[in-house]
Amino acid sequence: MHKPMPDQGQSSEEVLAQLEAFKEHDPRYKDARAWSLVYYIDEQHAAFVKESYHRYACENGLNPTAFKSLKKLETDIISATADILHGTEDVCGVVTSGGTESCLMAVKTYRDMARDQRRVKKPEMIICETAHVAWFKASEYFGVKIRLVPLLEDLTPDLKKLKKMINRNTVMILGSAPEYPHGTIDPIEAMGEIAQKRSIPLHVDACVGGYILPFMEMNGEPMPPWDYRVQGVTSISADIHKYGYAAKGASTITYRNLDYLRYQMFVYQDWPGGVFASPALLGTRPGGSYAAAWSVLQYFGKSGYRELARDTLLAVNKLKAGINSIPELQVMGSPKGPVFAFRSTSGDVDIFAVGDQMDAQGWQVDRNQFPSGLHAMVTAQHLRVVDQYIADLAQAVETVKANPKLAEQGGAATYGMLAHVPLRQMVKKKVLEMFSEQYKAGGAELDLSAASSVGKGEEKGLVDRLIQWYVGRQTRKNSR
Ligand SMILES: Cc1ncc(COP(=O)(O)O)c(C=O)c1O
């Protein structure tokens, strides 16, 4: 049954009160309990971001010749980004709505460039197993086949295999700084050499790292080269709505020069509505996001971001040391930036059961698969909760060790099973069905009560149903 539009309007106070009330079951990011999704400092900063957004909430960046104020904000943002990424005067780019849009644009750009310059009809891109899902989405959207580079033991891509994957259909190579699952910075310098030798564009996905790694380096932290100083790098995506601490809806895609960017642009000259030109995926572009992104860059400047990077790294280092001091746990690979994952080294400790225990303590911990692990995207705000997190984690490990059955219950059973369902296409099909259902107008409200933890409801409800389906299917099969 559709929920109809109200016949009568309500007062703005009533509406705003409802908006606040809806937040009741959302992640507790203000208490530094969440480890992804939100990059929060404090209420003062949030109010500044909201005010900046608010001042341009109605303005539209669709046409750069209309709102010249927005074009100025965009130009300033791209210049500042080029500066911290060590770009030359030739670097150019566009502000997008987020990391995904930036990644999608890179794929469209390089596909069209290869089509135009080399007549490539069956485009392929070479990406690592740890590339963000946005790249898999881009592959589907733009019909660019993926060649997936496997990882070595240290979670870096196997470059020998990468080299062998290059062929005349290769339109781009992707590296990440860092990749999302384990926080590893891919060997961009070596990848740049390969890309340059074969004249193939190399994009660096620095959606996570773009607004923090440069400041870590400015603070004296040793950092492998990954930005425009690496000759083979032709474009970089860097999000301001992550470690730039802007409002949601702000990322950048920059290119080494206009020879690349022009393939991102869309122009249609014969539309009855007029000649139309658009620099990225969106039509109407939200002025508020640009204003908030511009504002945070002016507000923090390099010195402010360096302070945030320092606090973040302090938190990261304390967390890693604390985790590695628990005998049954180990940080995975050699993450350099603000993100890392950890796994269990003991057959007696199921890492997903540890995650359940952490959820029960009010933490919102993300799960990895292949291999199983827990994930942390650390911000400056987490510095104040590091000791509590480590104490709760040590306790969680002890609880799981003392109660092996916990590995067969709750989220541990769900995630463990999900990782082991052999028919991945079936998993995809079923998730697709359930996921789509949630978008029926008025129907299929998210089942928040299905969750044992705050904020994870929708995902757990979904996977629980998937497991029920899978177990049912196996049972039916066995009874045949
Ligand atoms: C490495 C990387 N690239 C791209 C994205 C996509 O960014 P967004 O969620 O802003 O679309 C993410 C998101 O976490 C990411 O970690």
The ligand as a MOL file (V3000), in Angstrom:
LIG
                    3D

  0  0  0     0  0            999 V3000
M  V30 BEGIN CTAB
M  V30 COUNTS 16 16 0 0 0
M  V30 BEGIN ATOM
M  V30 1 C 38.7430 3.7350 -2.9030 0
M  V30 2 C 37.3350 4.2180 -3.0920 0
M  V30 3 N 36.9400 4.6280 -4.3010 0
M  V30 4 C 35.6910 5.0720 -4.5370 0
M  V30 5 C 34.7610 5.1090 -3.5250 0
M  V30 6 C 33.3530 5.5590 -3.8320 0
M  V30 7 O 33.0660 6.7640 -3.1710 0
M  V30 8 P 31.5790 7.2570 -2.9230 0
M  V30 9 O 31.0110 6.3680 -1.8560 0
M  V30 10 O 31.7710 8.6690 -2.4770 0
M  V30 11 O 30.8230 7.1690 -4.1650 0
M  V30 12 C 35.1400 4.7030 -2.2340 0
M  V30 13 C 34.1760 4.7200 -1.1290 0
M  V30 14 O 34.4570 4.3440 -0.0130 0
M  V30 15 C 36.4510 4.2270 -2.0090 0
M  V30 16 O 36.8480 3.7750 -0.8220 0
M  V30 END ATOM
M  V30 BEGIN BOND
M  V30 1 1 1 2
M  V30 2 1 2 3
M  V30 3 2 2 15
M  V30 4 2 3 4
M  V30 5 1 4 5
M  V30 6 1 5 6
M  V30 7 2 5 12
M  V30 8 1 6 7
M  V30 9 1 7 8
M  V30 10 2 8 9
M  V30 11 1 8 10
M  V30 12 1 8 11
M  V30 13 1 12 13
M  V30 14 1 12 15
M  V30 15 2 13 14
M  V30 16 1 15 16
M  V30 END BOND
M  V30 END CTAB
M  END
